[in-house]
């Protein structure tokens, strides 16, 4: 998956999803999208048999006022329905998902500033 934080391709899109060939090279285009600008992090994770995509905006919000989207990923690699959407404080510059003991966790870091609880690191359990 390629995601442009700012700007669009000559065809007006800012997201491309390609197959990855067995030799590690980039294969055929699976899907292309025109999403709003500003998505700074895109992370895939699994819960059970379902793959999800978490999108995070470090700065700014969508037209509906949120800056985190979690979408289902379809079995053909395209992005599916929105599963959840959140409004978090701005400034989360790093997001990493990891598994421990069969549970998925989300690590968030603000490189500058703090949230309203005077913290700059969060580790959340993904339900």
CNS distance restraints for C-alpha pairs under 8 A (distance, minus, plus):
assign (resid   1 and name CA) (resid  15 and name CA) 7.14 0.50 0.50
assign (resid   1 and name CA) (resid  16 and name CA) 5.68 0.50 0.50
assign (resid   1 and name CA) (resid  17 and name CA) 4.33 0.50 0.50
assign (resid   1 and name CA) (resid  18 and name CA) 6.32 0.50 0.50
assign (resid   2 and name CA) (resid  14 and name CA) 7.95 0.50 0.50
assign (resid   2 and name CA) (resid  15 and name CA) 5.60 0.50 0.50
assign (resid   2 and name CA) (resid  16 and name CA) 5.12 0.50 0.50
assign (resid   2 and name CA) (resid  17 and name CA) 6.34 0.50 0.50
assign (resid   3 and name CA) (resid  14 and name CA) 5.89 0.50 0.50
assign (resid   3 and name CA) (resid  15 and name CA) 4.67 0.50 0.50
assign (resid   3 and name CA) (resid  16 and name CA) 6.74 0.50 0.50
assign (resid   3 and name CA) (resid  39 and name CA) 7.87 0.50 0.50
assign (resid   3 and name CA) (resid  42 and name CA) 7.83 0.50 0.50
assign (resid   4 and name CA) (resid   8 and name CA) 6.99 0.50 0.50
assign (resid   4 and name CA) (resid  14 and name CA) 5.10 0.50 0.50
assign (resid   4 and name CA) (resid  15 and name CA) 6.48 0.50 0.50
assign (resid   4 and name CA) (resid  37 and name CA) 7.63 0.50 0.50
assign (resid   4 and name CA) (resid  39 and name CA) 7.82 0.50 0.50
assign (resid   5 and name CA) (resid  14 and name CA) 7.76 0.50 0.50
assign (resid   5 and name CA) (resid  37 and name CA) 5.70 0.50 0.50
assign (resid   5 and name CA) (resid  38 and name CA) 4.88 0.50 0.50
assign (resid   5 and name CA) (resid  39 and name CA) 5.36 0.50 0.50
assign (resid   5 and name CA) (resid  40 and name CA) 5.69 0.50 0.50
assign (resid   6 and name CA) (resid  14 and name CA) 7.95 0.50 0.50
assign (resid   6 and name CA) (resid  37 and name CA) 5.48 0.50 0.50
assign (resid   6 and name CA) (resid  38 and name CA) 6.17 0.50 0.50
assign (resid   7 and name CA) (resid  14 and name CA) 6.86 0.50 0.50
assign (resid   7 and name CA) (resid  37 and name CA) 7.08 0.50 0.50
assign (resid   8 and name CA) (resid  12 and name CA) 5.20 0.50 0.50
assign (resid   8 and name CA) (resid  13 and name CA) 5.11 0.50 0.50
assign (resid   8 and name CA) (resid  14 and name CA) 4.75 0.50 0.50
assign (resid   8 and name CA) (resid  34 and name CA) 7.86 0.50 0.50
assign (resid   9 and name CA) (resid  13 and name CA) 5.29 0.50 0.50
assign (resid   9 and name CA) (resid  14 and name CA) 6.09 0.50 0.50
assign (resid  12 and name CA) (resid  34 and name CA) 6.67 0.50 0.50
assign (resid  13 and name CA) (resid  32 and name CA) 6.58 0.50 0.50
assign (resid  13 and name CA) (resid  33 and name CA) 5.37 0.50 0.50
assign (resid  13 and name CA) (resid  34 and name CA) 4.27 0.50 0.50
assign (resid  13 and name CA) (resid  35 and name CA) 7.35 0.50 0.50
assign (resid  14 and name CA) (resid  32 and name CA) 7.65 0.50 0.50
assign (resid  14 and name CA) (resid  33 and name CA) 6.30 0.50 0.50
assign (resid  14 and name CA) (resid  34 and name CA) 5.39 0.50 0.50
assign (resid  14 and name CA) (resid  35 and name CA) 6.52 0.50 0.50
assign (resid  14 and name CA) (resid  37 and name CA) 7.97 0.50 0.50
assign (resid  15 and name CA) (resid  32 and name CA) 5.49 0.50 0.50
assign (resid  15 and name CA) (resid  33 and name CA) 5.06 0.50 0.50
assign (resid  15 and name CA) (resid  34 and name CA) 6.45 0.50 0.50
assign (resid  15 and name CA) (resid  35 and name CA) 7.24 0.50 0.50
assign (resid  16 and name CA) (resid  29 and name CA) 7.05 0.50 0.50
assign (resid  16 and name CA) (resid  30 and name CA) 7.70 0.50 0.50
assign (resid  16 and name CA) (resid  31 and name CA) 5.97 0.50 0.50
assign (resid  16 and name CA) (resid  32 and name CA) 4.52 0.50 0.50
assign (resid  16 and name CA) (resid  33 and name CA) 6.65 0.50 0.50
assign (resid  17 and name CA) (resid  29 and name CA) 5.95 0.50 0.50
assign (resid  17 and name CA) (resid  30 and name CA) 5.44 0.50 0.50
assign (resid  17 and name CA) (resid  31 and name CA) 5.22 0.50 0.50
assign (resid  17 and name CA) (resid  32 and name CA) 6.30 0.50 0.50
assign (resid  17 and name CA) (resid  77 and name CA) 7.53 0.50 0.50
assign (resid  17 and name CA) (resid  78 and name CA) 7.42 0.50 0.50
assign (resid  18 and name CA) (resid  26 and name CA) 6.57 0.50 0.50
assign (resid  18 and name CA) (resid  27 and name CA) 5.88 0.50 0.50
assign (resid  18 and name CA) (resid  28 and name CA) 5.48 0.50 0.50
assign (resid  18 and name CA) (resid  29 and name CA) 4.26 0.50 0.50
assign (resid  18 and name CA) (resid  30 and name CA) 5.10 0.50 0.50
assign (resid  18 and name CA) (resid  31 and name CA) 7.12 0.50 0.50
assign (resid  19 and name CA) (resid  26 and name CA) 6.28 0.50 0.50
assign (resid  19 and name CA) (resid  27 and name CA) 4.79 0.50 0.50
assign (resid  19 and name CA) (resid  28 and name CA) 5.53 0.50 0.50
assign (resid  19 and name CA) (resid  29 and name CA) 6.46 0.50 0.50
assign (resid  19 and name CA) (resid  30 and name CA) 6.45 0.50 0.50
assign (resid  20 and name CA) (resid  24 and name CA) 6.00 0.50 0.50
assign (resid  20 and name CA) (resid  25 and name CA) 5.94 0.50 0.50
assign (resid  20 and name CA) (resid  26 and name CA) 4.84 0.50 0.50
assign (resid  20 and name CA) (resid  27 and name CA) 5.20 0.50 0.50
assign (resid  20 and name CA) (resid  28 and name CA) 7.94 0.50 0.50
assign (resid  21 and name CA) (resid  25 and name CA) 5.33 0.50 0.50
assign (resid  21 and name CA) (resid  26 and name CA) 6.02 0.50 0.50
assign (resid  21 and name CA) (resid  27 and name CA) 5.50 0.50 0.50
assign (resid  30 and name CA) (resid  76 and name CA) 7.89 0.50 0.50
assign (resid  30 and name CA) (resid  77 and name CA) 6.80 0.50 0.50
assign (resid  30 and name CA) (resid  78 and name CA) 6.83 0.50 0.50
assign (resid  31 and name CA) (resid  77 and name CA) 7.90 0.50 0.50
assign (resid  31 and name CA) (resid  78 and name CA) 5.99 0.50 0.50
assign (resid  36 and name CA) (resid  62 and name CA) 7.44 0.50 0.50
assign (resid  38 and name CA) (resid  57 and name CA) 5.76 0.50 0.50
assign (resid  38 and name CA) (resid  58 and name CA) 7.60 0.50 0.50
assign (resid  38 and name CA) (resid  59 and name CA) 6.98 0.50 0.50
assign (resid  38 and name CA) (resid  60 and name CA) 7.12 0.50 0.50
assign (resid  39 and name CA) (resid  55 and name CA) 6.37 0.50 0.50
assign (resid  39 and name CA) (resid  56 and name CA) 5.63 0.50 0.50
assign (resid  39 and name CA) (resid  57 and name CA) 4.53 0.50 0.50
assign (resid  39 and name CA) (resid  58 and name CA) 7.32 0.50 0.50
assign (resid  40 and name CA) (resid  55 and name CA) 7.58 0.50 0.50
assign (resid  40 and name CA) (resid  56 and name CA) 5.96 0.50 0.50
assign (resid  40 and name CA) (resid  57 and name CA) 5.19 0.50 0.50
assign (resid  40 and name CA) (resid  58 and name CA) 5.99 0.50 0.50
assign (resid  40 and name CA) (resid  93 and name CA) 7.83 0.50 0.50
assign (resid  41 and name CA) (resid  54 and name CA) 7.82 0.50 0.50
assign (resid  41 and name CA) (resid  55 and name CA) 5.64 0.50 0.50
assign (resid  41 and name CA) (resid  56 and name CA) 5.05 0.50 0.50
assign (resid  41 and name CA) (resid  57 and name CA) 6.75 0.50 0.50
assign (resid  41 and name CA) (resid  58 and name CA) 7.87 0.50 0.50
assign (resid  41 and name CA) (resid  93 and name CA) 8.00 0.50 0.50
assign (resid  41 and name CA) (resid  94 and name CA) 7.47 0.50 0.50
assign (resid  41 and name CA) (resid  95 and name CA) 6.92 0.50 0.50
assign (resid  42 and name CA) (resid  53 and name CA) 6.71 0.50 0.50
assign (resid  42 and name CA) (resid  54 and name CA) 5.66 0.50 0.50
assign (resid  42 and name CA) (resid  55 and name CA) 4.66 0.50 0.50
assign (resid  42 and name CA) (resid  56 and name CA) 6.62 0.50 0.50
assign (resid  43 and name CA) (resid  53 and name CA) 5.62 0.50 0.50
assign (resid  43 and name CA) (resid  54 and name CA) 5.13 0.50 0.50
assign (resid  43 and name CA) (resid  55 and name CA) 6.64 0.50 0.50
assign (resid  43 and name CA) (resid  95 and name CA) 7.74 0.50 0.50
assign (resid  43 and name CA) (resid  96 and name CA) 7.27 0.50 0.50
assign (resid  43 and name CA) (resid  97 and name CA) 7.35 0.50 0.50
assign (resid  44 and name CA) (resid  51 and name CA) 6.87 0.50 0.50
assign (resid  44 and name CA) (resid  52 and name CA) 5.59 0.50 0.50
assign (resid  44 and name CA) (resid  53 and name CA) 4.48 0.50 0.50
assign (resid  44 and name CA) (resid  54 and name CA) 6.24 0.50 0.50
assign (resid  45 and name CA) (resid  51 and name CA) 5.67 0.50 0.50
assign (resid  45 and name CA) (resid  52 and name CA) 5.35 0.50 0.50
assign (resid  45 and name CA) (resid  53 and name CA) 6.50 0.50 0.50
assign (resid  45 and name CA) (resid  54 and name CA) 7.82 0.50 0.50
assign (resid  45 and name CA) (resid  97 and name CA) 6.96 0.50 0.50
assign (resid  46 and name CA) (resid  50 and name CA) 5.59 0.50 0.50
assign (resid  46 and name CA) (resid  51 and name CA) 4.35 0.50 0.50
assign (resid  46 and name CA) (resid  52 and name CA) 6.04 0.50 0.50
assign (resid  47 and name CA) (resid  51 and name CA) 6.51 0.50 0.50
assign (resid  47 and name CA) (resid  52 and name CA) 7.70 0.50 0.50
assign (resid  47 and name CA) (resid 104 and name CA) 7.79 0.50 0.50
assign (resid  50 and name CA) (resid  72 and name CA) 7.28 0.50 0.50
assign (resid  50 and name CA) (resid  73 and name CA) 7.46 0.50 0.50
assign (resid  51 and name CA) (resid  72 and name CA) 6.20 0.50 0.50
assign (resid  51 and name CA) (resid  73 and name CA) 5.42 0.50 0.50
assign (resid  51 and name CA) (resid  74 and name CA) 7.78 0.50 0.50
assign (resid  52 and name CA) (resid  70 and name CA) 6.53 0.50 0.50
assign (resid  52 and name CA) (resid  71 and name CA) 5.52 0.50 0.50
assign (resid  52 and name CA) (resid  72 and name CA) 4.50 0.50 0.50
assign (resid  52 and name CA) (resid  73 and name CA) 5.27 0.50 0.50
assign (resid  53 and name CA) (resid  69 and name CA) 7.95 0.50 0.50
assign (resid  53 and name CA) (resid  70 and name CA) 5.50 0.50 0.50
assign (resid  53 and name CA) (resid  71 and name CA) 5.19 0.50 0.50
assign (resid  53 and name CA) (resid  72 and name CA) 6.36 0.50 0.50
assign (resid  53 and name CA) (resid  73 and name CA) 6.58 0.50 0.50
assign (resid  53 and name CA) (resid  79 and name CA) 7.84 0.50 0.50
assign (resid  54 and name CA) (resid  68 and name CA) 7.10 0.50 0.50
assign (resid  54 and name CA) (resid  69 and name CA) 5.76 0.50 0.50
assign (resid  54 and name CA) (resid  70 and name CA) 4.46 0.50 0.50
assign (resid  54 and name CA) (resid  71 and name CA) 6.62 0.50 0.50
assign (resid  55 and name CA) (resid  67 and name CA) 7.93 0.50 0.50
assign (resid  55 and name CA) (resid  68 and name CA) 5.58 0.50 0.50
assign (resid  55 and name CA) (resid  69 and name CA) 5.13 0.50 0.50
assign (resid  55 and name CA) (resid  70 and name CA) 6.34 0.50 0.50
assign (resid  56 and name CA) (resid  67 and name CA) 5.80 0.50 0.50
assign (resid  56 and name CA) (resid  68 and name CA) 4.69 0.50 0.50
assign (resid  56 and name CA) (resid  69 and name CA) 6.76 0.50 0.50
assign (resid  57 and name CA) (resid  61 and name CA) 6.95 0.50 0.50
assign (resid  57 and name CA) (resid  67 and name CA) 5.10 0.50 0.50
assign (resid  57 and name CA) (resid  68 and name CA) 6.57 0.50 0.50
assign (resid  57 and name CA) (resid  90 and name CA) 7.60 0.50 0.50
assign (resid  57 and name CA) (resid  92 and name CA) 7.83 0.50 0.50
assign (resid  58 and name CA) (resid  67 and name CA) 7.73 0.50 0.50
assign (resid  58 and name CA) (resid  90 and name CA) 5.60 0.50 0.50
assign (resid  58 and name CA) (resid  91 and name CA) 4.84 0.50 0.50
assign (resid  58 and name CA) (resid  92 and name CA) 5.26 0.50 0.50
assign (resid  58 and name CA) (resid  93 and name CA) 5.66 0.50 0.50
assign (resid  59 and name CA) (resid  90 and name CA) 5.49 0.50 0.50
assign (resid  59 and name CA) (resid  91 and name CA) 6.14 0.50 0.50
assign (resid  60 and name CA) (resid  67 and name CA) 6.86 0.50 0.50
assign (resid  60 and name CA) (resid  90 and name CA) 7.01 0.50 0.50
assign (resid  61 and name CA) (resid  65 and name CA) 5.17 0.50 0.50
assign (resid  61 and name CA) (resid  66 and name CA) 5.09 0.50 0.50
assign (resid  61 and name CA) (resid  67 and name CA) 4.76 0.50 0.50
assign (resid  61 and name CA) (resid  87 and name CA) 7.89 0.50 0.50
assign (resid  62 and name CA) (resid  66 and name CA) 5.30 0.50 0.50
assign (resid  62 and name CA) (resid  67 and name CA) 6.13 0.50 0.50
assign (resid  65 and name CA) (resid  87 and name CA) 6.66 0.50 0.50
assign (resid  66 and name CA) (resid  85 and name CA) 6.54 0.50 0.50
assign (resid  66 and name CA) (resid  86 and name CA) 5.33 0.50 0.50
assign (resid  66 and name CA) (resid  87 and name CA) 4.24 0.50 0.50
assign (resid  66 and name CA) (resid  88 and name CA) 7.30 0.50 0.50
assign (resid  67 and name CA) (resid  85 and name CA) 7.64 0.50 0.50
assign (resid  67 and name CA) (resid  86 and name CA) 6.31 0.50 0.50
assign (resid  67 and name CA) (resid  87 and name CA) 5.39 0.50 0.50
assign (resid  67 and name CA) (resid  88 and name CA) 6.46 0.50 0.50
assign (resid  67 and name CA) (resid  90 and name CA) 7.96 0.50 0.50
assign (resid  68 and name CA) (resid  85 and name CA) 5.51 0.50 0.50
assign (resid  68 and name CA) (resid  86 and name CA) 5.05 0.50 0.50
assign (resid  68 and name CA) (resid  87 and name CA) 6.41 0.50 0.50
assign (resid  68 and name CA) (resid  88 and name CA) 7.19 0.50 0.50
assign (resid  69 and name CA) (resid  82 and name CA) 6.99 0.50 0.50
assign (resid  69 and name CA) (resid  83 and name CA) 7.77 0.50 0.50
assign (resid  69 and name CA) (resid  84 and name CA) 5.96 0.50 0.50
assign (resid  69 and name CA) (resid  85 and name CA) 4.51 0.50 0.50
assign (resid  69 and name CA) (resid  86 and name CA) 6.62 0.50 0.50
assign (resid  70 and name CA) (resid  82 and name CA) 5.95 0.50 0.50
assign (resid  70 and name CA) (resid  83 and name CA) 5.51 0.50 0.50
assign (resid  70 and name CA) (resid  84 and name CA) 5.13 0.50 0.50
assign (resid  70 and name CA) (resid  85 and name CA) 6.24 0.50 0.50
assign (resid  71 and name CA) (resid  79 and name CA) 6.69 0.50 0.50
assign (resid  71 and name CA) (resid  80 and name CA) 5.96 0.50 0.50
assign (resid  71 and name CA) (resid  81 and name CA) 5.53 0.50 0.50
assign (resid  71 and name CA) (resid  82 and name CA) 4.27 0.50 0.50
assign (resid  71 and name CA) (resid  83 and name CA) 5.13 0.50 0.50
assign (resid  71 and name CA) (resid  84 and name CA) 7.03 0.50 0.50
assign (resid  72 and name CA) (resid  79 and name CA) 6.34 0.50 0.50
assign (resid  72 and name CA) (resid  80 and name CA) 4.83 0.50 0.50
assign (resid  72 and name CA) (resid  81 and name CA) 5.59 0.50 0.50
assign (resid  72 and name CA) (resid  82 and name CA) 6.44 0.50 0.50
assign (resid  72 and name CA) (resid  83 and name CA) 6.31 0.50 0.50
assign (resid  73 and name CA) (resid  77 and name CA) 6.19 0.50 0.50
assign (resid  73 and name CA) (resid  78 and name CA) 6.00 0.50 0.50
assign (resid  73 and name CA) (resid  79 and name CA) 4.69 0.50 0.50
assign (resid  73 and name CA) (resid  80 and name CA) 5.09 0.50 0.50
assign (resid  73 and name CA) (resid  81 and name CA) 7.88 0.50 0.50
assign (resid  74 and name CA) (resid  78 and name CA) 5.36 0.50 0.50
assign (resid  74 and name CA) (resid  79 and name CA) 5.95 0.50 0.50
assign (resid  74 and name CA) (resid  80 and name CA) 5.49 0.50 0.50
assign (resid  89 and name CA) (resid 115 and name CA) 6.52 0.50 0.50
assign (resid  89 and name CA) (resid 116 and name CA) 7.97 0.50 0.50
assign (resid  91 and name CA) (resid 110 and name CA) 5.64 0.50 0.50
assign (resid  91 and name CA) (resid 111 and name CA) 7.64 0.50 0.50
assign (resid  91 and name CA) (resid 112 and name CA) 7.08 0.50 0.50
assign (resid  91 and name CA) (resid 113 and name CA) 7.50 0.50 0.50
assign (resid  92 and name CA) (resid 108 and name CA) 6.36 0.50 0.50
assign (resid  92 and name CA) (resid 109 and name CA) 5.57 0.50 0.50
assign (resid  92 and name CA) (resid 110 and name CA) 4.54 0.50 0.50
assign (resid  92 and name CA) (resid 111 and name CA) 7.43 0.50 0.50
assign (resid  93 and name CA) (resid 108 and name CA) 7.57 0.50 0.50
assign (resid  93 and name CA) (resid 109 and name CA) 5.95 0.50 0.50
assign (resid  93 and name CA) (resid 110 and name CA) 5.31 0.50 0.50
assign (resid  93 and name CA) (resid 111 and name CA) 6.20 0.50 0.50
assign (resid  94 and name CA) (resid 107 and name CA) 7.81 0.50 0.50
assign (resid  94 and name CA) (resid 108 and name CA) 5.63 0.50 0.50
assign (resid  94 and name CA) (resid 109 and name CA) 5.05 0.50 0.50
assign (resid  94 and name CA) (resid 110 and name CA) 6.86 0.50 0.50
assign (resid  94 and name CA) (resid 111 and name CA) 7.87 0.50 0.50
assign (resid  95 and name CA) (resid 106 and name CA) 6.86 0.50 0.50
assign (resid  95 and name CA) (resid 107 and name CA) 5.62 0.50 0.50
assign (resid  95 and name CA) (resid 108 and name CA) 4.71 0.50 0.50
assign (resid  95 and name CA) (resid 109 and name CA) 6.67 0.50 0.50
assign (resid  96 and name CA) (resid 106 and name CA) 5.74 0.50 0.50
assign (resid  96 and name CA) (resid 107 and name CA) 5.11 0.50 0.50
assign (resid  96 and name CA) (resid 108 and name CA) 6.73 0.50 0.50
assign (resid  97 and name CA) (resid 104 and name CA) 6.79 0.50 0.50
assign (resid  97 and name CA) (resid 105 and name CA) 5.61 0.50 0.50
assign (resid  97 and name CA) (resid 106 and name CA) 4.56 0.50 0.50
assign (resid  97 and name CA) (resid 107 and name CA) 6.24 0.50 0.50
assign (resid  98 and name CA) (resid 104 and name CA) 5.63 0.50 0.50
assign (resid  98 and name CA) (resid 105 and name CA) 5.37 0.50 0.50
assign (resid  98 and name CA) (resid 106 and name CA) 6.58 0.50 0.50
assign (resid  98 and name CA) (resid 107 and name CA) 7.89 0.50 0.50
assign (resid  99 and name CA) (resid 103 and name CA) 5.44 0.50 0.50
assign (resid  99 and name CA) (resid 104 and name CA) 4.39 0.50 0.50
assign (resid  99 and name CA) (resid 105 and name CA) 6.10 0.50 0.50
assign (resid 100 and name CA) (resid 104 and name CA) 6.52 0.50 0.50
assign (resid 100 and name CA) (resid 105 and name CA) 7.64 0.50 0.50
assign (resid 103 and name CA) (resid 125 and name CA) 7.49 0.50 0.50
assign (resid 103 and name CA) (resid 126 and name CA) 7.52 0.50 0.50
assign (resid 104 and name CA) (resid 125 and name CA) 6.24 0.50 0.50
assign (resid 104 and name CA) (resid 126 and name CA) 5.44 0.50 0.50
assign (resid 104 and name CA) (resid 127 and name CA) 7.82 0.50 0.50
assign (resid 105 and name CA) (resid 123 and name CA) 6.64 0.50 0.50
assign (resid 105 and name CA) (resid 124 and name CA) 5.53 0.50 0.50
assign (resid 105 and name CA) (resid 125 and name CA) 4.53 0.50 0.50
assign (resid 105 and name CA) (resid 126 and name CA) 5.38 0.50 0.50
assign (resid 106 and name CA) (resid 122 and name CA) 7.85 0.50 0.50
assign (resid 106 and name CA) (resid 123 and name CA) 5.50 0.50 0.50
assign (resid 106 and name CA) (resid 124 and name CA) 5.07 0.50 0.50
assign (resid 106 and name CA) (resid 125 and name CA) 6.36 0.50 0.50
assign (resid 106 and name CA) (resid 126 and name CA) 6.67 0.50 0.50
assign (resid 107 and name CA) (resid 121 and name CA) 7.36 0.50 0.50
assign (resid 107 and name CA) (resid 122 and name CA) 5.88 0.50 0.50
assign (resid 107 and name CA) (resid 123 and name CA) 4.56 0.50 0.50
assign (resid 107 and name CA) (resid 124 and name CA) 6.62 0.50 0.50
assign (resid 108 and name CA) (resid 120 and name CA) 7.99 0.50 0.50
assign (resid 108 and name CA) (resid 121 and name CA) 5.60 0.50 0.50
assign (resid 108 and name CA) (resid 122 and name CA) 5.11 0.50 0.50
assign (resid 108 and name CA) (resid 123 and name CA) 6.33 0.50 0.50
assign (resid 109 and name CA) (resid 120 and name CA) 5.74 0.50 0.50
assign (resid 109 and name CA) (resid 121 and name CA) 4.67 0.50 0.50
assign (resid 109 and name CA) (resid 122 and name CA) 6.71 0.50 0.50
assign (resid 110 and name CA) (resid 114 and name CA) 6.73 0.50 0.50
assign (resid 110 and name CA) (resid 120 and name CA) 4.93 0.50 0.50
assign (resid 110 and name CA) (resid 121 and name CA) 6.48 0.50 0.50
assign (resid 111 and name CA) (resid 120 and name CA) 7.33 0.50 0.50
assign (resid 112 and name CA) (resid 120 and name CA) 7.84 0.50 0.50
assign (resid 113 and name CA) (resid 120 and name CA) 6.80 0.50 0.50
assign (resid 114 and name CA) (resid 118 and name CA) 5.06 0.50 0.50
assign (resid 114 and name CA) (resid 119 and name CA) 5.01 0.50 0.50
assign (resid 114 and name CA) (resid 120 and name CA) 4.77 0.50 0.50
assign (resid 115 and name CA) (resid 119 and name CA) 5.46 0.50 0.50
assign (resid 115 and name CA) (resid 120 and name CA) 6.28 0.50 0.50
